[in-house]
């Protein structure tokens, strides 16, 4: 997957997305994606380099991911 560009399709979600941030967590590169049409009026999603959906309903960036991991919540993947 070519990240850093717009027009990315996220499996299981409508519309197209673009990368707004990336990070390394647990040996994986994760991408924070924002919806091209709705922007910050809609929750983001987090995917990995293979376009695997890791987390949805993300409002606070990777802080939401870290909180979910620390509290033992099941992530999507």
PDB file of N, CA, C and O in Angstrom:
ATOM      1  N   UNK A   1       0.849  -1.173   0.000  1.00  0.00           N
ATOM      2  CA  UNK A   1       0.000   0.000   0.000  1.00  0.00           C
ATOM      3  C   UNK A   1       0.887   1.226   0.000  1.00  0.00           C
ATOM      4  O   UNK A   1       1.845   1.307   0.769  1.00  0.00           O
ATOM      5  N   UNK A   2       0.574   2.168  -0.851  1.00  0.00           N
ATOM      6  CA  UNK A   2       1.334   3.407  -0.939  1.00  0.00           C
ATOM      7  C   UNK A   2       0.710   4.438  -0.012  1.00  0.00           C
ATOM      8  O   UNK A   2      -0.309   5.046  -0.340  1.00  0.00           O
ATOM      9  N   UNK A   3       1.329   4.630   1.146  1.00  0.00           N
ATOM     10  CA  UNK A   3       0.781   5.569   2.122  1.00  0.00           C
ATOM     11  C   UNK A   3       1.342   6.961   1.841  1.00  0.00           C
ATOM     12  O   UNK A   3       2.293   7.117   1.075  1.00  0.00           O
ATOM     13  N   UNK A   4       0.747   7.954   2.465  1.00  0.00           N
ATOM     14  CA  UNK A   4       1.170   9.325   2.274  1.00  0.00           C
ATOM     15  C   UNK A   4       0.408  10.009   1.167  1.00  0.00           C
ATOM     16  O   UNK A   4       0.629  11.190   0.899  1.00  0.00           O
ATOM     17  N   UNK A   5      -0.471   9.298   0.531  1.00  0.00           N
ATOM     18  CA  UNK A   5      -1.275   9.864  -0.544  1.00  0.00           C
ATOM     19  C   UNK A   5      -2.742   9.847  -0.154  1.00  0.00           C
ATOM     20  O   UNK A   5      -3.124   9.283   0.872  1.00  0.00           O
ATOM     21  N   UNK A   6      -3.531  10.455  -0.967  1.00  0.00           N
ATOM     22  CA  UNK A   6      -4.974  10.437  -0.767  1.00  0.00           C
ATOM     23  C   UNK A   6      -5.579   9.299  -1.577  1.00  0.00           C
ATOM     24  O   UNK A   6      -4.878   8.584  -2.293  1.00  0.00           O
ATOM     25  N   UNK A   7      -6.878   9.147  -1.451  1.00  0.00           N
ATOM     26  CA  UNK A   7      -7.639   8.157  -2.225  1.00  0.00           C
ATOM     27  C   UNK A   7      -7.348   6.716  -1.831  1.00  0.00           C
ATOM     28  O   UNK A   7      -7.353   5.824  -2.679  1.00  0.00           O
ATOM     29  N   UNK A   8      -7.094   6.486  -0.540  1.00  0.00           N
ATOM     30  CA  UNK A   8      -6.859   5.134  -0.036  1.00  0.00           C
ATOM     31  C   UNK A   8      -8.202   4.526   0.364  1.00  0.00           C
ATOM     32  O   UNK A   8      -8.977   5.144   1.093  1.00  0.00           O
ATOM     33  N   UNK A   9      -8.468   3.330  -0.110  1.00  0.00           N
ATOM     34  CA  UNK A   9      -9.669   2.612   0.317  1.00  0.00           C
ATOM     35  C   UNK A   9      -9.332   1.817   1.560  1.00  0.00           C
ATOM     36  O   UNK A   9      -8.301   1.147   1.620  1.00  0.00           O
ATOM     37  N   UNK A  10     -10.202   1.894   2.552  1.00  0.00           N
ATOM     38  CA  UNK A  10     -10.037   1.139   3.792  1.00  0.00           C
ATOM     39  C   UNK A  10     -11.093   0.050   3.813  1.00  0.00           C
ATOM     40  O   UNK A  10     -12.291   0.324   3.729  1.00  0.00           O
ATOM     41  N   UNK A  11     -10.638  -1.178   3.927  1.00  0.00           N
ATOM     42  CA  UNK A  11     -11.558  -2.317   3.912  1.00  0.00           C
ATOM     43  C   UNK A  11     -12.628  -2.157   4.984  1.00  0.00           C
ATOM     44  O   UNK A  11     -12.331  -1.863   6.141  1.00  0.00           O
ATOM     45  N   UNK A  12     -13.880  -2.357   4.575  1.00  0.00           N
ATOM     46  CA  UNK A  12     -14.986  -2.299   5.514  1.00  0.00           C
ATOM     47  C   UNK A  12     -15.541  -0.898   5.744  1.00  0.00           C
ATOM     48  O   UNK A  12     -16.464  -0.724   6.540  1.00  0.00           O
ATOM     49  N   UNK A  13     -14.993   0.099   5.062  1.00  0.00           N
ATOM     50  CA  UNK A  13     -15.450   1.479   5.239  1.00  0.00           C
ATOM     51  C   UNK A  13     -15.679   2.124   3.880  1.00  0.00           C
ATOM     52  O   UNK A  13     -14.965   1.844   2.917  1.00  0.00           O
ATOM     53  N   UNK A  14     -16.677   2.984   3.817  1.00  0.00           N
ATOM     54  CA  UNK A  14     -16.997   3.653   2.566  1.00  0.00           C
ATOM     55  C   UNK A  14     -16.126   4.876   2.361  1.00  0.00           C
ATOM     56  O   UNK A  14     -15.525   5.396   3.301  1.00  0.00           O
ATOM     57  N   UNK A  15     -16.070   5.316   1.149  1.00  0.00           N
ATOM     58  CA  UNK A  15     -15.309   6.508   0.819  1.00  0.00           C
ATOM     59  C   UNK A  15     -13.821   6.234   0.732  1.00  0.00           C
ATOM     60  O   UNK A  15     -13.365   5.091   0.759  1.00  0.00           O
ATOM     61  N   UNK A  16     -13.091   7.318   0.626  1.00  0.00           N
ATOM     62  CA  UNK A  16     -11.642   7.223   0.536  1.00  0.00           C
ATOM     63  C   UNK A  16     -11.020   7.997   1.682  1.00  0.00           C
ATOM     64  O   UNK A  16     -11.630   8.903   2.250  1.00  0.00           O
ATOM     65  N   UNK A  17      -9.797   7.622   2.007  1.00  0.00           N
ATOM     66  CA  UNK A  17      -9.120   8.101   3.202  1.00  0.00           C
ATOM     67  C   UNK A  17      -7.736   8.602   2.857  1.00  0.00           C
ATOM     68  O   UNK A  17      -7.188   8.268   1.806  1.00  0.00           O
ATOM     69  N   UNK A  18      -7.167   9.411   3.749  1.00  0.00           N
ATOM     70  CA  UNK A  18      -5.793   9.854   3.576  1.00  0.00           C
ATOM     71  C   UNK A  18      -5.059   9.787   4.910  1.00  0.00           C
ATOM     72  O   UNK A  18      -5.654   9.921   5.980  1.00  0.00           O
ATOM     73  N   UNK A  19      -3.768   9.578   4.815  1.00  0.00           N
ATOM     74  CA  UNK A  19      -2.932   9.436   6.003  1.00  0.00           C
ATOM     75  C   UNK A  19      -2.704  10.801   6.653  1.00  0.00           C
ATOM     76  O   UNK A  19      -2.351  11.771   5.982  1.00  0.00           O
ATOM     77  N   UNK A  20      -2.911  10.859   7.973  1.00  0.00           N
ATOM     78  CA  UNK A  20      -2.603  12.089   8.697  1.00  0.00           C
ATOM     79  C   UNK A  20      -1.469  11.893   9.700  1.00  0.00           C
ATOM     80  O   UNK A  20      -0.918  12.864  10.218  1.00  0.00           O
ATOM     81  N   UNK A  21      -1.123  10.633   9.974  1.00  0.00           N
ATOM     82  CA  UNK A  21      -0.020  10.365  10.889  1.00  0.00           C
ATOM     83  C   UNK A  21       0.351   8.891  10.780  1.00  0.00           C
ATOM     84  O   UNK A  21      -0.445   8.071  10.320  1.00  0.00           O
ATOM     85  N   UNK A  22       1.567   8.565  11.206  1.00  0.00           N
ATOM     86  CA  UNK A  22       2.000   7.164  11.268  1.00  0.00           C
ATOM     87  C   UNK A  22       2.914   7.010  12.470  1.00  0.00           C
ATOM     88  O   UNK A  22       3.515   7.975  12.940  1.00  0.00           O
ATOM     89  N   UNK A  23       3.010   5.775  12.962  1.00  0.00           N
ATOM     90  CA  UNK A  23       3.828   5.485  14.131  1.00  0.00           C
ATOM     91  C   UNK A  23       4.244   4.028  14.113  1.00  0.00           C
ATOM     92  O   UNK A  23       3.706   3.225  13.350  1.00  0.00           O
ATOM     93  N   UNK A  24       5.189   3.698  14.945  1.00  0.00           N
ATOM     94  CA  UNK A  24       5.600   2.313  15.167  1.00  0.00           C
ATOM     95  C   UNK A  24       5.069   1.875  16.521  1.00  0.00           C
ATOM     96  O   UNK A  24       5.325   2.537  17.527  1.00  0.00           O
ATOM     97  N   UNK A  25       4.341   0.784  16.563  1.00  0.00           N
ATOM     98  CA  UNK A  25       3.851   0.213  17.817  1.00  0.00           C
ATOM     99  C   UNK A  25       3.985  -1.291  17.722  1.00  0.00           C
ATOM    100  O   UNK A  25       3.511  -1.894  16.760  1.00  0.00           O
ATOM    101  N   UNK A  26       4.618  -1.903  18.694  1.00  0.00           N
ATOM    102  CA  UNK A  26       4.742  -3.358  18.728  1.00  0.00           C
ATOM    103  C   UNK A  26       5.397  -3.942  17.501  1.00  0.00           C
ATOM    104  O   UNK A  26       5.045  -5.042  17.076  1.00  0.00           O
ATOM    105  N   UNK A  27       6.353  -3.223  16.919  1.00  0.00           N
ATOM    106  CA  UNK A  27       7.040  -3.710  15.728  1.00  0.00           C
ATOM    107  C   UNK A  27       6.272  -3.528  14.435  1.00  0.00           C
ATOM    108  O   UNK A  27       6.708  -4.003  13.387  1.00  0.00           O
ATOM    109  N   UNK A  28       5.138  -2.851  14.491  1.00  0.00           N
ATOM    110  CA  UNK A  28       4.304  -2.639  13.295  1.00  0.00           C
ATOM    111  C   UNK A  28       4.236  -1.158  12.987  1.00  0.00           C
ATOM    112  O   UNK A  28       4.278  -0.323  13.891  1.00  0.00           O
ATOM    113  N   UNK A  29       4.131  -0.834  11.711  1.00  0.00           N
ATOM    114  CA  UNK A  29       3.867   0.538  11.303  1.00  0.00           C
ATOM    115  C   UNK A  29       2.354   0.697  11.199  1.00  0.00           C
ATOM    116  O   UNK A  29       1.688  -0.036  10.468  1.00  0.00           O
ATOM    117  N   UNK A  30       1.824   1.661  11.939  1.00  0.00           N
ATOM    118  CA  UNK A  30       0.393   1.935  11.936  1.00  0.00           C
ATOM    119  C   UNK A  30       0.140   3.303  11.329  1.00  0.00           C
ATOM    120  O   UNK A  30       0.933   4.231  11.491  1.00  0.00           O
ATOM    121  N   UNK A  31      -0.986   3.411  10.624  1.00  0.00           N
ATOM    122  CA  UNK A  31      -1.344   4.632   9.929  1.00  0.00           C
ATOM    123  C   UNK A  31      -2.680   5.160  10.436  1.00  0.00           C
ATOM    124  O   UNK A  31      -3.668   4.427  10.482  1.00  0.00           O
ATOM    125  N   UNK A  32      -2.704   6.411  10.808  1.00  0.00           N
ATOM    126  CA  UNK A  32      -3.938   7.075  11.216  1.00  0.00           C
ATOM    127  C   UNK A  32      -4.538   7.706   9.974  1.00  0.00           C
ATOM    128  O   UNK A  32      -3.918   8.550   9.327  1.00  0.00           O
ATOM    129  N   UNK A  33      -5.749   7.288   9.650  1.00  0.00           N
ATOM    130  CA  UNK A  33      -6.385   7.713   8.404  1.00  0.00           C
ATOM    131  C   UNK A  33      -7.620   8.568   8.683  1.00  0.00           C
ATOM    132  O   UNK A  33      -8.421   8.263   9.567  1.00  0.00           O
ATOM    133  N   UNK A  34      -7.752   9.642   7.910  1.00  0.00           N
ATOM    134  CA  UNK A  34      -8.909  10.528   8.024  1.00  0.00           C
ATOM    135  C   UNK A  34      -9.716  10.446   6.732  1.00  0.00           C
ATOM    136  O   UNK A  34      -9.152  10.329   5.643  1.00  0.00           O
ATOM    137  N   UNK A  35     -11.033  10.508   6.862  1.00  0.00           N
ATOM    138  CA  UNK A  35     -11.923  10.417   5.713  1.00  0.00           C
ATOM    139  C   UNK A  35     -11.780  11.665   4.845  1.00  0.00           C
ATOM    140  O   UNK A  35     -11.788  12.785   5.355  1.00  0.00           O
ATOM    141  N   UNK A  36     -11.649  11.468   3.531  1.00  0.00           N
ATOM    142  CA  UNK A  36     -11.442  12.596   2.628  1.00  0.00           C
ATOM    143  C   UNK A  36     -12.613  13.563   2.591  1.00  0.00           C
ATOM    144  O   UNK A  36     -12.406  14.770   2.468  1.00  0.00           O
ATOM    145  N   UNK A  37     -13.819  13.067   2.693  1.00  0.00           N
ATOM    146  CA  UNK A  37     -14.988  13.945   2.591  1.00  0.00           C
ATOM    147  C   UNK A  37     -15.349  14.560   3.935  1.00  0.00           C
ATOM    148  O   UNK A  37     -15.575  15.767   4.020  1.00  0.00           O
ATOM    149  N   UNK A  38     -15.405  13.753   4.979  1.00  0.00           N
ATOM    150  CA  UNK A  38     -15.871  14.217   6.283  1.00  0.00           C
ATOM    151  C   UNK A  38     -14.776  14.822   7.163  1.00  0.00           C
ATOM    152  O   UNK A  38     -15.071  15.552   8.109  1.00  0.00           O
ATOM    153  N   UNK A  39     -13.526  14.522   6.853  1.00  0.00           N
ATOM    154  CA  UNK A  39     -12.410  15.095   7.598  1.00  0.00           C
ATOM    155  C   UNK A  39     -12.521  14.852   9.095  1.00  0.00           C
ATOM    156  O   UNK A  39     -12.821  13.743   9.538  1.00  0.00           O
ATOM    157  N   UNK A  40     -12.270  15.918   9.877  1.00  0.00           N
ATOM    158  CA  UNK A  40     -12.269  15.751  11.335  1.00  0.00           C
ATOM    159  C   UNK A  40     -13.666  15.776  11.943  1.00  0.00           C
ATOM    160  O   UNK A  40     -13.809  15.785  13.166  1.00  0.00           O
ATOM    161  N   UNK A  41     -14.701  15.787  11.097  1.00  0.00           N
ATOM    162  CA  UNK A  41     -16.077  15.672  11.590  1.00  0.00           C
ATOM    163  C   UNK A  41     -16.494  14.215  11.772  1.00  0.00           C
ATOM    164  O   UNK A  41     -17.584  13.936  12.271  1.00  0.00           O
ATOM    165  N   UNK A  42     -15.639  13.302  11.373  1.00  0.00           N
ATOM    166  CA  UNK A  42     -15.913  11.871  11.500  1.00  0.00           C
ATOM    167  C   UNK A  42     -14.719  11.222  12.191  1.00  0.00           C
ATOM    168  O   UNK A  42     -13.607  11.747  12.134  1.00  0.00           O
ATOM    169  N   UNK A  43     -14.943  10.085  12.844  1.00  0.00           N
ATOM    170  CA  UNK A  43     -13.815   9.407  13.492  1.00  0.00           C
ATOM    171  C   UNK A  43     -12.815   8.886  12.463  1.00  0.00           C
ATOM    172  O   UNK A  43     -13.171   8.586  11.323  1.00  0.00           O
ATOM    173  N   UNK A  44     -11.586   8.788  12.882  1.00  0.00           N
ATOM    174  CA  UNK A  44     -10.526   8.221  12.053  1.00  0.00           C
ATOM    175  C   UNK A  44     -10.510   6.709  12.213  1.00  0.00           C
ATOM    176  O   UNK A  44     -11.227   6.146  13.041  1.00  0.00           O
ATOM    177  N   UNK A  45      -9.691   6.074  11.417  1.00  0.00           N
ATOM    178  CA  UNK A  45      -9.409   4.655  11.562  1.00  0.00           C
ATOM    179  C   UNK A  45      -7.900   4.473  11.592  1.00  0.00           C
ATOM    180  O   UNK A  45      -7.150   5.329  11.123  1.00  0.00           O
ATOM    181  N   UNK A  46      -7.468   3.362  12.143  1.00  0.00           N
ATOM    182  CA  UNK A  46      -6.055   3.001  12.140  1.00  0.00           C
ATOM    183  C   UNK A  46      -5.916   1.707  11.358  1.00  0.00           C
ATOM    184  O   UNK A  46      -6.629   0.735  11.607  1.00  0.00           O
ATOM    185  N   UNK A  47      -4.982   1.709  10.403  1.00  0.00           N
ATOM    186  CA  UNK A  47      -4.704   0.522   9.596  1.00  0.00           C
ATOM    187  C   UNK A  47      -3.207   0.236   9.645  1.00  0.00           C
ATOM    188  O   UNK A  47      -2.418   1.068  10.092  1.00  0.00           O
ATOM    189  N   UNK A  48      -2.829  -0.953   9.178  1.00  0.00           N
ATOM    190  CA  UNK A  48      -1.405  -1.252   9.052  1.00  0.00           C
ATOM    191  C   UNK A  48      -1.008  -1.168   7.579  1.00  0.00           C
ATOM    192  O   UNK A  48      -1.824  -0.807   6.731  1.00  0.00           O
ATOM    193  N   UNK A  49       0.243  -1.501   7.282  1.00  0.00           N
ATOM    194  CA  UNK A  49       0.750  -1.351   5.915  1.00  0.00           C
ATOM    195  C   UNK A  49       0.057  -2.269   4.914  1.00  0.00           C
ATOM    196  O   UNK A  49       0.123  -2.031   3.708  1.00  0.00           O
ATOM    197  N   UNK A  50      -0.609  -3.317   5.404  1.00  0.00           N
ATOM    198  CA  UNK A  50      -1.326  -4.245   4.530  1.00  0.00           C
ATOM    199  C   UNK A  50      -2.797  -3.871   4.378  1.00  0.00           C
ATOM    200  O   UNK A  50      -3.587  -4.640   3.829  1.00  0.00           O
ATOM    201  N   UNK A  51      -3.162  -2.681   4.868  1.00  0.00           N
ATOM    202  CA  UNK A  51      -4.538  -2.190   4.831  1.00  0.00           C
ATOM    203  C   UNK A  51      -5.452  -3.013   5.735  1.00  0.00           C
ATOM    204  O   UNK A  51      -6.660  -3.080   5.504  1.00  0.00           O
ATOM    205  N   UNK A  52      -4.890  -3.627   6.744  1.00  0.00           N
ATOM    206  CA  UNK A  52      -5.685  -4.349   7.731  1.00  0.00           C
ATOM    207  C   UNK A  52      -6.212  -3.336   8.738  1.00  0.00           C
ATOM    208  O   UNK A  52      -5.443  -2.572   9.322  1.00  0.00           O
ATOM    209  N   UNK A  53      -7.516  -3.333   8.934  1.00  0.00           N
ATOM    210  CA  UNK A  53      -8.131  -2.424   9.888  1.00  0.00           C
ATOM    211  C   UNK A  53      -7.736  -2.852  11.298  1.00  0.00           C
ATOM    212  O   UNK A  53      -7.990  -3.988  11.701  1.00  0.00           O
ATOM    213  N   UNK A  54      -7.122  -1.952  12.039  1.00  0.00           N
ATOM    214  CA  UNK A  54      -6.664  -2.223  13.392  1.00  0.00           C
ATOM    215  C   UNK A  54      -7.651  -1.674  14.410  1.00  0.00           C
ATOM    216  O   UNK A  54      -7.945  -2.322  15.414  1.00  0.00           O
ATOM    217  N   UNK A  55      -8.162  -0.475  14.145  1.00  0.00           N
ATOM    218  CA  UNK A  55      -9.069   0.171  15.091  1.00  0.00           C
ATOM    219  C   UNK A  55      -9.929   1.186  14.346  1.00  0.00           C
ATOM    220  O   UNK A  55      -9.460   1.862  13.430  1.00  0.00           O
ATOM    221  N   UNK A  56     -11.184   1.282  14.749  1.00  0.00           N
ATOM    222  CA  UNK A  56     -12.079   2.293  14.178  1.00  0.00           C
ATOM    223  C   UNK A  56     -12.639   3.150  15.301  1.00  0.00           C
ATOM    224  O   UNK A  56     -12.375   2.899  16.476  1.00  0.00           O
ATOM    225  N   UNK A  57     -13.402   4.150  14.937  1.00  0.00           N
ATOM    226  CA  UNK A  57     -13.958   5.091  15.928  1.00  0.00           C
ATOM    227  C   UNK A  57     -12.841   5.766  16.733  1.00  0.00           C
ATOM    228  O   UNK A  57     -12.913   5.858  17.958  1.00  0.00           O
ATOM    229  N   UNK A  58     -11.826   6.229  16.034  1.00  0.00           N
ATOM    230  CA  UNK A  58     -10.668   6.869  16.649  1.00  0.00           C
ATOM    231  C   UNK A  58     -10.854   8.384  16.613  1.00  0.00           C
ATOM    232  O   UNK A  58     -10.908   8.985  15.540  1.00  0.00           O
ATOM    233  N   UNK A  59     -10.951   8.985  17.773  1.00  0.00           N
ATOM    234  CA  UNK A  59     -11.140  10.437  17.879  1.00  0.00           C
ATOM    235  C   UNK A  59      -9.895  11.155  18.389  1.00  0.00           C
ATOM    236  O   UNK A  59      -9.737  12.354  18.161  1.00  0.00           O
ATOM    237  N   UNK A  60      -9.012  10.435  19.076  1.00  0.00           N
ATOM    238  CA  UNK A  60      -7.850  11.064  19.707  1.00  0.00           C
ATOM    239  C   UNK A  60      -6.536  10.493  19.191  1.00  0.00           C
ATOM    240  O   UNK A  60      -5.570  10.374  19.944  1.00  0.00           O
ATOM    241  N   UNK A  61      -6.498  10.147  17.933  1.00  0.00           N
ATOM    242  CA  UNK A  61      -5.276   9.661  17.324  1.00  0.00           C
ATOM    243  C   UNK A  61      -4.748   8.393  17.971  1.00  0.00           C
ATOM    244  O   UNK A  61      -5.517   7.544  18.422  1.00  0.00           O
ATOM    245  N   UNK A  62      -3.440   8.275  18.011  1.00  0.00           N
ATOM    246  CA  UNK A  62      -2.827   7.073  18.552  1.00  0.00           C
ATOM    247  C   UNK A  62      -2.977   6.968  20.060  1.00  0.00           C
ATOM    248  O   UNK A  62      -2.701   5.915  20.634  1.00  0.00           O
ATOM    249  N   UNK A  63      -3.409   8.040  20.710  1.00  0.00           N
ATOM    250  CA  UNK A  63      -3.718   7.949  22.136  1.00  0.00           C
ATOM    251  C   UNK A  63      -4.845   6.948  22.376  1.00  0.00           C
ATOM    252  O   UNK A  63      -4.820   6.213  23.363  1.00  0.00           O
ATOM    253  N   UNK A  64      -5.836   6.914  21.477  1.00  0.00           N
ATOM    254  CA  UNK A  64      -6.926   5.939  21.598  1.00  0.00           C
ATOM    255  C   UNK A  64      -6.388   4.513  21.485  1.00  0.00           C
ATOM    256  O   UNK A  64      -6.813   3.621  22.220  1.00  0.00           O
ATOM    257  N   UNK A  65      -5.466   4.309  20.572  1.00  0.00           N
ATOM    258  CA  UNK A  65      -4.861   2.983  20.397  1.00  0.00           C
ATOM    259  C   UNK A  65      -4.100   2.583  21.661  1.00  0.00           C
ATOM    260  O   UNK A  65      -4.271   1.477  22.174  1.00  0.00           O
ATOM    261  N   UNK A  66      -3.267   3.484  22.154  1.00  0.00           N
ATOM    262  CA  UNK A  66      -2.477   3.182  23.352  1.00  0.00           C
ATOM    263  C   UNK A  66      -3.367   2.874  24.545  1.00  0.00           C
ATOM    264  O   UNK A  66      -3.087   1.958  25.318  1.00  0.00           O
ATOM    265  N   UNK A  67      -4.444   3.643  24.692  1.00  0.00           N
ATOM    266  CA  UNK A  67      -5.374   3.420  25.799  1.00  0.00           C
ATOM    267  C   UNK A  67      -6.039   2.051  25.683  1.00  0.00           C
ATOM    268  O   UNK A  67      -6.185   1.339  26.676  1.00  0.00           O
ATOM    269  N   UNK A  68      -6.440   1.687  24.463  1.00  0.00           N
ATOM    270  CA  UNK A  68      -7.080   0.387  24.253  1.00  0.00           C
ATOM    271  C   UNK A  68      -6.126  -0.761  24.582  1.00  0.00           C
ATOM    272  O   UNK A  68      -6.523  -1.744  25.209  1.00  0.00           O
ATOM    273  N   UNK A  69      -4.889  -0.635  24.163  1.00  0.00           N
ATOM    274  CA  UNK A  69      -3.900  -1.680  24.424  1.00  0.00           C
ATOM    275  C   UNK A  69      -3.624  -1.782  25.925  1.00  0.00           C
ATOM    276  O   UNK A  69      -3.591  -2.881  26.479  1.00  0.00           O
ATOM    277  N   UNK A  70      -3.427  -0.642  26.578  1.00  0.00           N
ATOM    278  CA  UNK A  70      -3.123  -0.630  28.012  1.00  0.00           C
ATOM    279  C   UNK A  70      -4.265  -1.186  28.856  1.00  0.00           C
ATOM    280  O   UNK A  70      -4.029  -1.807  29.892  1.00  0.00           O
ATOM    281  N   UNK A  71      -5.499  -0.963  28.415  1.00  0.00           N
ATOM    282  CA  UNK A  71      -6.648  -1.426  29.188  1.00  0.00           C
ATOM    283  C   UNK A  71      -7.084  -2.837  28.804  1.00  0.00           C
ATOM    284  O   UNK A  71      -8.023  -3.378  29.387  1.00  0.00           O
ATOM    285  N   UNK A  72      -6.402  -3.437  27.821  1.00  0.00           N
ATOM    286  CA  UNK A  72      -6.706  -4.813  27.445  1.00  0.00           C
ATOM    287  C   UNK A  72      -7.889  -4.971  26.519  1.00  0.00           C
ATOM    288  O   UNK A  72      -8.387  -6.085  26.359  1.00  0.00           O
ATOM    289  N   UNK A  73      -8.365  -3.887  25.894  1.00  0.00           N
ATOM    290  CA  UNK A  73      -9.476  -3.993  24.950  1.00  0.00           C
ATOM    291  C   UNK A  73      -9.044  -4.739  23.683  1.00  0.00           C
ATOM    292  O   UNK A  73      -7.908  -4.614  23.225  1.00  0.00           O
ATOM    293  N   UNK A  74      -9.947  -5.490  23.150  1.00  0.00           N
ATOM    294  CA  UNK A  74      -9.683  -6.231  21.929  1.00  0.00           C
ATOM    295  C   UNK A  74      -9.687  -5.275  20.747  1.00  0.00           C
ATOM    296  O   UNK A  74     -10.646  -4.530  20.545  1.00  0.00           O
ATOM    297  N   UNK A  75      -8.622  -5.297  19.974  1.00  0.00           N
ATOM    298  CA  UNK A  75      -8.567  -4.522  18.744  1.00  0.00           C
ATOM    299  C   UNK A  75      -9.171  -5.346  17.617  1.00  0.00           C
ATOM    300  O   UNK A  75      -9.381  -6.549  17.776  1.00  0.00           O
ATOM    301  N   UNK A  76      -9.446  -4.729  16.504  1.00  0.00           N
ATOM    302  CA  UNK A  76     -10.164  -5.396  15.407  1.00  0.00           C
ATOM    303  C   UNK A  76      -9.350  -6.502  14.760  1.00  0.00           C
ATOM    304  O   UNK A  76      -9.905  -7.562  14.471  1.00  0.00           O
ATOM    305  N   UNK A  77      -8.080  -6.309  14.523  1.00  0.00           N
ATOM    306  CA  UNK A  77      -7.286  -7.257  13.721  1.00  0.00           C
ATOM    307  C   UNK A  77      -7.192  -8.623  14.335  1.00  0.00           C
ATOM    308  O   UNK A  77      -6.558  -9.512  13.767  1.00  0.00           O
TER     309      UNK A  77
END
